[in-house]
Structure formats: C-alpha cells, structure tokens
C-alpha cells in the first residue's frame, strides 16, 4: 500500500495538533484546580478568639 507525502504530512500535523491540544487542556485543568481552592480570610488576628 502506497501512502503519498501529503497523507503523511496530514497525519503528522494532526498528531502534533492533538498533542498540543491535550497538553493545553491538561495544563488548564491543573491551573483551574489550583484556583478553585477556597480562600478563607479572617479579620481576627491570631490569638484573638472573639
């Protein structure tokens, strides 16, 4: 079976695009998980329990 150079190029471009897409989504999901952590801010100084 013969595969011409344009088909090979298309497969390579598709594979690279998928790799970049998956890496981008993985990085975004990791960043979103870090940003979703609840931030608890208290106006009370340490030692004051009132």
N, C-alpha and C positions, 0 to 999 in steps of 0.2 A: 504494500500500500504506500503510495507516494503522498507526502504532505508538502505543499509548497511553502515558500518562505513567508508569505503573507499570513497563512494559517498559524504558523509557528509564532510569528510576531504577535498575532492577536491573542494567542494563548499566554504568551509571556506578559503582555500588557495587562490582560485580565488577572493573572496571578498576582502581579505586583499591585494592581489596584485593590484587589481583595485583601492582600496583606496589609496595605496602608489603612484600609477601611477598618479592618478588625483591630489593628493596633490603636487607631484613633478612638474607636468605641471603647476599647479596654481602658485606655488612659482616661477618657471622660468619665467612665463609670467609677473608676477609682477616685477621681477628684470629687465627684458628687458624693460618694460615700463619706469622704473626709469632711465635706462641707455640711453634711446633714447631721453632724453630731450636735446635740443640744448644748447650747451655751447657757450656763447658769451664772448670772451675775447677781451678787448680793451687795447692798449698800452698807451692810453691817460690817464693821471692821472685825478682824479676828479677836476673840476674847470677849466681845460683846454678845450676849445671848438674848438681848431684849428685842 
